[in-house]
Amino acid sequence: MIQLEGSSPVQTSNFAKEIRDEFTDNEINAFKEIINQIIEIKPSKNKLEKLKREIAKKYKLSKYPRNSDILKNASEEVYNHVLPYLRIRNVRSLSGVNVISVFTAPFACRHGACIFCPGGPSWGTPMSYTGREPGAMRAISNGFDPISQIKSRIDQLQATGHNAEKLEIIVMGGTFNSTPTKYQDQFMLGVYEGMNDKPSKTIEEAKVNNEKAKHRCVGLTFETKPDWSTQKHIRKMLEYGVTRVELGIQTLQDDVLKIVNRGHDLQETVDAMAALRDAGLKITAHMMPGLPGTTPEIDIQDFETLYNDPRFIPDEMKIYPTQVIENTPLAKMSINGEYKGLTNEETFHIMKEAKLLTPPFVRIKRALRDLPIPLVIDGPTWADMRHRIQKELQEIKDIKCRCIRCREIGMLYYKDPENFKLGEVKQTLRTYKAAGGTEHFLSYEDDKEILIGFIRLRFPSENVIFEALKNASIIRELHVYGSALAIDEDDPHIDQSFQHRGYGRKLLQWAEEMTKEAGYDNIAVISGVGVREYYRKFGYELDEHDRFYMVKKLA
């Protein structure tokens, strides 16, 4: 196991006395037999569960063996061999990183509240959250303290077999950058301290400390609204190390934005997407089909516009069909007969059409909110909506969703490892216009469009304001898929991981060649602070003007 400078080995087993204090002799013997069987027969998921039941019965265990307990009893010599079989919710790290959601304390939105929105100070929960979501419950139990939230989640990830060196942090709880600046500064210092395991006096010091920390921030996301995504707001986000913005668009209809009291209009959405792109930030659009004033036909047209109109075209999507939560203004409208939510069938139709419209350079991250269904009094209630849609598409020949998530090599391997086959891998280039600039999606894929890795390379518009981005192209994202590996681990044990096999280097070289050919003198990268060391290996340095970007001179 490769370890970082100054750190202890990650994810090694706890042995000796504490193991014997925690488990009975029968449990230890059962765990060892399960481990030996995994190494010997390499069981499928179903076979492993059957094996665990049989061995638990053999040793007369009082409870079913937990994977995390089995892992605790694995020696360092066999740990990496059994890890792929025992990792809990393996799908969480198949995109190459582990995501930690950290919630802010309850603050009211400056413009008031959207009529569909739960949460806020009167609820005692972060804005737009009920407090019953898993991440929100973890935040409440930790008193909304960012340090405690992050440390508890890291502990949970490691206990269930996940590598926690590469972390993508998502700051949730409404429009974070509308909260008081002092609170933002304190909260973000806490976020970095939770990863760094040591305090810092300033945000800049915290970012520098994280560059070589045991748990590195490879991506930082803020939830925000278009009216809080001006150049002034963007500069502040970059100071914190933000690399991605989740933008609450919700609808492309101005009249609907007014009905729901959204606090912004469509032009502000257009302006925000242009400014965010030219700053190099990645954009995850939030859309809400089924709002008052729309129809399924209007919602589907919104998706078609979003994906084809150069003013928009997000990088990722979270689709949240409108679900009416009790004690909201929309709930009152529903009870009074002024609003009727989408049926499950209508939602299914809209979502299926949205998936089929999605370009191959856009990733659908979510297809329904993670809400407790008993709280939903109107609107869709199928918790497995995405699975139902995928199942139907699989049954229709020659029709499939081409979004990034449905093409990722790690996801496809995980679904059917025994029948997974990768064809000849080749370079694939997709180019499109967006927000006054040109976007290039450089990828390595096989002939079935199975995606190994990609770069989002932007030739920006003339409206760039940051000095480091003048006469430069900007890499907005570099991602290689497969299970998250430890930083600097170059001998992966997990077959479906293509990290650390040179694809990142090849993609960078390709982007640099395209940049030279286009006549730019420099190439810049918006990088999570924990990835800066990676780019330094290839000649990139932190820009001397704002210290927001990693830059390489090409001329």
C-alpha positions in Angstrom: 0.0 0.0 0.0 1.5 3.3 -1.1 1.2 6.0 1.6 1.4 9.8 1.3 4.3 11.7 2.8 3.8 12.2 6.5 0.7 10.0 6.6 0.0 6.5 7.9 -1.1 3.8 5.4 -4.7 4.2 4.3 -7.3 1.5 4.8 -5.1 -1.1 6.6 -6.7 -3.6 8.9 -6.9 -3.2 12.7 -5.4 -6.3 14.2 -4.2 -7.7 17.5 -5.8 -6.9 20.8 -8.6 -4.6 19.7 -9.9 -7.2 17.2 -10.1 -9.8 19.9 -11.8 -7.4 22.3 -14.4 -6.5 19.7 -15.2 -10.0 18.3 -15.8 -13.5 19.8 -13.5 -16.4 18.7 -16.3 -17.8 16.7 -16.8 -14.5 14.8 -13.1 -14.2 14.1 -12.9 -17.8 12.8 -16.0 -17.2 10.6 -14.6 -14.0 9.2 -11.3 -15.8 8.4 -13.1 -18.6 6.6 -15.1 -16.1 4.6 -11.9 -14.3 3.6 -10.2 -17.5 2.6 -13.3 -18.5 0.5 -13.3 -15.2 -1.3 -9.6 -15.6 -2.2 -10.1 -19.2 -3.4 -13.4 -19.0 -5.4 -13.8 -15.3 -6.2 -17.6 -15.4 -5.7 -20.3 -13.4 -7.4 -22.3 -11.1 -5.2 -25.1 -13.6 -4.8 -22.7 -16.4 -4.1 -20.9 -14.4 -1.5 -24.2 -13.7 0.4 -25.0 -17.4 0.3 -21.5 -18.2 1.6 -21.9 -15.7 4.4 -25.2 -17.3 5.5 -23.7 -20.8 5.5 -20.6 -19.9 7.4 -22.6 -17.8 10.0 -24.8 -20.9 10.5 -21.7 -23.2 10.8 -20.2 -21.0 13.6 -23.6 -20.3 15.2 -23.2 -16.6 15.0 -26.0 -14.5 16.6 -26.0 -12.0 13.8 -25.3 -11.9 10.0 -21.6 -11.1 9.2 -21.2 -7.4 8.2 -18.8 -6.7 5.4 -17.1 -3.9 7.4 -16.4 -6.4 10.2 -15.0 -9.0 7.8 -12.7 -6.3 6.4 -11.5 -5.4 9.9 -10.2 -9.0 10.2 -8.4 -9.1 6.9 -4.6 -8.9 7.1 -2.7 -6.4 5.1 -1.5 -9.2 2.8 -5.0 -10.1 1.6 -6.9 -6.8 2.2 -6.7 -5.5 -1.3 -7.7 -8.9 -2.7 -11.0 -9.1 -0.7 -11.8 -5.4 -0.8 -13.6 -5.4 -4.2 -15.9 -8.1 -2.9 -16.7 -6.5 0.5 -16.8 -2.8 -0.3 -20.2 -1.5 0.8 -22.1 0.3 -1.9 -19.3 -0.1 -4.4 -21.1 2.1 -6.8 -20.4 5.2 -4.8 -16.7 5.2 -5.8 -17.0 3.8 -9.3 -16.8 7.3 -10.8 -13.2 7.6 -9.5 -13.8 9.8 -6.4 -15.8 9.6 -3.2 -18.3 12.4 -2.6 -19.0 14.0 0.8 -22.0 16.2 1.2 -21.6 18.8 4.0 -24.6 20.9 5.0 -24.7 24.5 6.2 -26.8 25.7 9.1 -30.3 27.0 8.4 -30.4 30.4 6.7 -33.3 32.0 4.9 -32.9 32.9 1.3 -32.5 36.6 0.6 -35.4 36.7 -1.8 -37.8 34.8 0.4 -38.7 31.2 -0.3 -39.7 29.3 -3.4 -43.2 28.0 -3.1 -42.0 24.3 -3.4 -39.2 24.7 -0.9 -39.1 23.0 2.5 -36.5 23.8 5.2 -35.0 27.0 6.5 -34.8 28.5 10.0 -38.5 27.9 10.8 -38.0 24.2 10.1 -34.6 24.0 11.9 -33.1 22.5 8.7 -31.0 23.8 5.8 -33.0 25.6 3.1 -34.6 23.2 0.6 -34.1 20.2 2.8 -36.6 18.4 5.1 -34.0 17.2 7.6 -34.9 13.6 6.8 -32.4 13.1 4.0 -29.4 11.0 5.1 -26.9 13.8 4.6 -29.1 16.3 6.4 -29.6 14.0 9.3 -25.8 13.5 9.6 -25.4 17.3 9.5 -28.0 17.8 12.3 -26.4 15.1 14.5 -23.1 17.0 14.1 -24.6 20.4 14.9 -23.9 21.5 11.3 -20.2 21.7 12.2 -18.3 21.1 8.9 -15.3 19.5 10.6 -17.4 16.9 12.4 -19.5 16.2 9.3 -16.5 15.5 7.1 -14.5 13.5 9.7 -17.6 11.3 10.4 -18.1 10.7 6.7 -14.5 9.8 6.1 -14.6 7.4 9.0 -17.8 5.8 7.5 -16.2 5.5 4.1 -13.1 3.8 5.4 -15.0 1.5 7.6 -17.0 0.2 4.6 -13.9 -0.3 2.5 -13.7 2.9 0.4 -10.6 4.8 -0.2 -11.0 8.3 1.2 -7.9 10.0 -0.2 -9.7 11.6 -3.2 -12.7 13.6 -2.0 -15.2 15.7 -3.8 -16.9 18.0 -1.4 -20.4 19.4 -2.1 -21.6 22.3 0.1 -25.3 21.9 0.4 -28.2 23.7 2.1 -29.5 26.3 -0.3 -27.6 29.2 -1.7 -24.4 29.1 0.3 -22.8 32.2 -1.2 -25.8 34.3 -0.1 -25.0 33.6 3.6 -22.9 36.1 5.6 -19.3 36.3 4.3 -17.9 35.7 7.8 -20.0 32.5 8.1 -18.8 31.4 4.7 -15.1 31.9 5.6 -15.5 30.0 8.9 -17.4 27.2 7.3 -14.9 26.7 4.5 -12.0 26.8 6.9 -13.8 24.0 8.8 -14.3 22.0 5.5 -10.6 22.1 4.8 -9.7 21.4 8.4 -11.9 18.3 8.4 -9.7 16.9 5.6 -6.4 18.4 6.7 -6.6 17.2 10.3 -5.0 20.5 11.4 -6.2 24.1 11.6 -5.3 27.0 9.3 -5.5 30.7 9.9 -6.7 31.6 6.3 -8.4 29.9 3.4 -5.3 30.2 1.3 -3.2 28.4 4.0 -5.9 25.7 4.3 -5.8 25.2 0.5 -2.0 24.9 0.5 -2.1 22.4 3.4 -4.6 20.3 1.5 -2.3 19.9 -1.5 -0.4 17.1 0.3 -2.9 16.1 3.0 -4.0 12.6 3.6 -7.5 13.4 2.5 -7.4 15.7 -0.5 -10.1 17.8 -2.0 -10.1 16.9 -5.7 -13.3 18.9 -6.4 -15.4 21.4 -4.5 -19.0 22.2 -5.4 -21.4 24.9 -4.3 -25.2 24.9 -4.7 -26.3 28.3 -5.8 -28.8 30.3 -7.9 -28.3 32.2 -11.2 -28.7 35.6 -9.4 -25.9 34.6 -7.1 -23.5 33.7 -9.9 -22.3 37.1 -11.1 -18.6 37.8 -11.6 -18.3 39.1 -8.0 -19.8 35.9 -6.7 -17.6 33.7 -9.0 -14.4 35.4 -7.8 -15.3 34.6 -4.2 -16.2 31.0 -5.0 -12.8 30.6 -6.7 -11.1 32.0 -3.6 -12.6 29.0 -1.7 -11.3 26.5 -4.3 -14.7 25.8 -6.0 -14.5 23.8 -9.2 -18.1 23.1 -9.9 -21.4 24.9 -9.4 -24.8 23.2 -9.0 -27.1 25.9 -10.6 -30.8 25.9 -9.7 -32.3 26.6 -13.1 -35.5 24.6 -12.5 -37.3 25.9 -15.6 -36.7 27.9 -18.8 -40.1 29.6 -18.5 -40.1 33.2 -17.1 -43.8 33.0 -16.1 -43.1 29.8 -14.2 -40.1 31.4 -12.4 -42.5 34.2 -11.2 -45.2 31.8 -10.1 -42.8 29.8 -7.9 -41.1 33.0 -6.5 -37.7 31.9 -7.8 -36.1 35.3 -7.4 -34.5 35.5 -10.8 -35.4 35.5 -14.5 -34.2 33.5 -17.5 -31.8 36.1 -18.6 -30.0 35.8 -15.3 -29.6 32.1 -16.0 -28.1 32.8 -19.4 -25.7 35.3 -18.0 -24.7 33.0 -15.1 -24.0 30.1 -17.4 -21.8 32.2 -19.6 -19.8 33.7 -16.7 -19.4 30.4 -15.0 -18.1 28.8 -18.2 -15.6 31.5 -18.9 -14.3 31.1 -15.4 -13.6 27.5 -16.2 -16.2 26.2 -13.7 -18.2 23.0 -14.4 -22.0 23.4 -14.3 -24.6 21.0 -13.0 -28.0 22.2 -13.9 -31.0 21.5 -11.6 -34.3 21.1 -13.4 -37.8 20.6 -11.9 -40.4 19.2 -14.3 -44.0 19.6 -13.2 -43.9 23.1 -11.6 -47.1 25.1 -11.6 -47.7 26.7 -15.0 -45.9 23.9 -17.0 -47.1 20.8 -18.9 -45.3 17.6 -19.8 -44.9 19.0 -23.3 -43.4 22.2 -22.0 -41.0 20.3 -19.7 -39.8 18.1 -22.5 -39.3 21.2 -24.7 -37.2 22.8 -21.9 -34.9 19.8 -22.0 -34.5 20.0 -25.7 -33.7 23.7 -25.5 -31.3 23.2 -22.6 -29.3 20.6 -24.5 -29.3 22.4 -27.9 -29.4 26.1 -27.3 -25.7 27.4 -27.1 -26.8 29.8 -24.3 -27.2 26.7 -22.0 -25.8 23.2 -22.5 -24.8 22.2 -19.0 -22.1 19.6 -18.2 -24.2 17.6 -15.8 -27.9 17.3 -14.8 -29.9 16.7 -11.6 -33.5 16.3 -12.6 -35.9 16.8 -9.7 -39.5 16.2 -10.7 -41.7 18.4 -8.5 -42.7 16.6 -5.3 -45.0 18.5 -3.0 -43.8 18.5 0.6 -46.2 19.1 3.5 -46.2 22.6 5.1 -45.0 24.4 2.0 -47.0 27.0 0.0 -47.2 24.5 -2.9 -48.8 22.0 -0.5 -51.5 24.6 0.3 -52.1 25.1 -3.5 -52.3 21.3 -3.9 -54.8 20.9 -1.0 -56.9 23.8 -2.3 -57.0 22.3 -5.8 -55.0 25.1 -7.4 -52.2 22.7 -8.4 -52.0 19.0 -9.5 -48.7 17.3 -9.4 -47.3 14.9 -12.0 -48.4 11.3 -11.9 -45.7 8.6 -11.8 -46.5 7.8 -15.4 -46.2 11.4 -16.6 -42.9 11.7 -14.7 -41.7 8.5 -16.3 -42.5 9.8 -19.8 -40.8 13.2 -19.2 -37.7 11.6 -17.7 -37.4 9.0 -20.4 -37.6 11.6 -23.1 -35.1 13.8 -21.2 -32.6 10.8 -21.1 -33.0 10.2 -24.8 -32.4 13.8 -25.5 -29.2 14.0 -23.4 -26.0 14.4 -25.4 -23.0 12.0 -24.8 -21.0 14.8 -23.1 -23.6 15.5 -20.4 -23.9 13.4 -17.2 -27.3 12.8 -15.5 -26.3 12.6 -11.8 -29.8 12.3 -10.3 -33.3 11.5 -11.6 -35.3 12.1 -8.4 -34.8 13.8 -5.1 -33.6 11.7 -2.1 -36.8 12.5 -0.2 -38.7 10.3 2.3 -41.8 9.3 0.3 -44.2 9.6 3.3 -43.5 13.4 3.3 -44.6 13.7 -0.4 -48.3 14.6 -0.5 -48.5 15.2 -4.3 -46.3 14.3 -7.3 -44.3 11.3 -8.2 -43.5 8.6 -5.6 -41.6 5.9 -7.5 -38.2 5.9 -5.7 -36.8 3.6 -8.4 -37.8 5.9 -11.3 -34.3 5.8 -12.9 -34.1 2.0 -12.7 -37.6 1.7 -14.3 -36.5 4.0 -17.2 -33.2 2.1 -17.8 -35.0 -1.2 -17.7 -37.5 -0.1 -20.4 -34.7 1.4 -22.6 -32.7 -1.9 -22.3 -35.8 -3.7 -23.7 -36.0 -1.5 -26.8 -33.5 -2.4 -29.4 -31.1 0.3 -30.7 -32.4 2.9 -28.2 -30.4 3.8 -25.2 -29.4 6.7 -22.9 -26.0 8.1 -24.0 -25.4 10.2 -21.0 -21.9 9.9 -19.4 -23.2 8.0 -16.3 -24.7 5.3 -18.5 -21.4 5.0 -20.4 -18.8 5.0 -17.6 -16.6 1.9 -17.6 -16.8 1.5 -13.8 -20.6 1.5 -13.8 -20.9 -0.9 -16.7 -18.4 -3.3 -15.2 -20.1 -3.2 -11.9 -23.5 -4.1 -13.4 -22.3 -7.2 -15.2 -18.6 -8.0 -14.5 -18.8 -11.6 -15.9 -20.0 -10.5 -19.3 -18.2 -7.1 -19.5 -16.0 -6.7 -22.6 -14.1 -3.7 -23.6 -13.5 -3.1 -27.3 -10.6 -1.3 -29.0 -10.1 2.0 -27.2 -9.7 5.1 -29.4 -9.7 8.9 -29.2 -13.1 10.5 -29.7 -13.7 14.3 -30.2 -17.0 16.1 -29.9 -17.2 19.8 -30.4 -20.0 22.3 -29.8 -20.6 26.0 -29.2 -21.7 27.3 -25.8 -21.9 30.7 -24.2 -19.9 32.5 -26.9 -17.0 30.0 -26.8 -16.2 26.6 -28.2 -16.3 23.4 -26.1 -14.2 20.3 -27.0 -15.1 17.0 -25.3 -12.0 14.9 -25.7 -12.4 11.3 -24.6 -11.1 7.7 -24.7 -13.9 5.3 -25.7 -14.4 2.0 -27.3 -16.6 1.2 -30.3 -19.6 0.7 -28.1 -19.1 4.2 -26.6 -17.9 2.8 -23.2 -16.2 5.8 -21.6 -12.8 5.5 -19.9 -11.9 9.2 -19.4 -12.4 12.7 -20.8 -11.4 16.3 -20.8 -13.6 19.3 -21.2 -11.5 21.8 -23.0 -12.9 25.3 -23.6 -11.8 28.0 -26.1 -13.4 30.8 -24.2 -15.4 33.8 -25.3 -14.0 37.4 -25.4 -15.5 38.1 -22.0 -12.8 36.4 -19.9 -12.0 38.6 -16.9 -9.3 36.6 -15.1 -5.7 37.4 -16.1 -4.6 33.8 -16.1 -7.2 32.9 -18.7 -6.3 35.6 -21.2 -4.8 34.1 -24.4 -5.4 30.6 -22.9 -7.6 27.7 -23.3 -9.1 26.3 -20.1 -9.5 22.6 -19.1 -12.8 22.7 -17.1 -12.6 19.0 -16.2 -10.3 16.0 -16.5 -11.8 12.7 -15.3 -10.7 9.1 -15.6 -13.3 6.5 -14.5 -13.2 3.3 -12.5 -13.0 2.7 -8.7 -11.2 5.4 -6.8 -7.6 4.5 -6.2 -5.2 5.9 -3.6 -3.2 8.9 -4.6 0.1 7.6 -6.3 -1.1 4.0 -6.2 0.1 2.7 -9.5 -0.6 -1.0 -9.1 -4.4 -1.2 -9.0 -6.0 -4.4 -7.7 -9.5 -3.6 -9.0 -9.9 -4.6 -12.6 -12.5 -2.0 -13.5 -10.3 0.9 -12.6 -8.5 2.8 -15.4 -7.0 5.4 -13.0 -3.2 5.7 -13.0 -2.8 3.9 -16.3 -1.7 6.9 -18.3 -5.1 8.1 -19.7 -4.9 11.4 -17.8 -1.5 12.1 -19.2 -2.6 11.2 -22.7 -5.7 13.5 -22.5 -3.6 16.4 -21.2 -1.2 16.0 -24.1 -4.1 15.9 -26.6 -5.6 19.1 -25.1 -2.2 20.8 -25.2 -1.8 19.9 -28.9 -5.2 21.3 -29.7 -4.5 24.4 -27.8 -1.3 25.0 -29.7 -3.0 24.4 -33.0 -5.6 27.0 -32.1 -2.9 29.6 -31.5 -3.1 30.0 -27.7 0.1 30.7 -25.7 -1.1 29.1 -22.5 -3.4 26.3 -21.2 -5.1 26.6 -17.8 -6.8 24.1 -15.6 -9.4 24.7 -12.9 -8.1 22.2 -10.4 -9.3 20.9 -7.0 -6.5 22.0 -4.6 -5.8 18.3 -3.9 -4.9 17.7 -7.5 -2.4 20.5 -8.0 0.5 18.2 -7.3 -0.7 16.0 -10.2 -0.6 18.9 -12.6 2.8 20.0 -11.4 4.2 16.7 -12.7 3.3 17.9 -16.2 4.7 21.4 -16.0 1.7 23.3 -14.7 2.2 26.0 -12.0 -0.3 28.0 -9.9 -1.1 31.2 -11.6 0.7 34.2 -10.1 -2.2 36.6 -10.4 -5.2 35.2 -8.5 -3.8 31.7 -7.6 -7.0 30.1 -8.9 -5.7 28.1 -11.9 -2.9 25.8 -12.8 -1.2 27.2 -15.9 1.3 25.9 -18.4 3.1 28.1 -21.0 3.0 26.5 -24.4 4.8 29.3 -26.4 
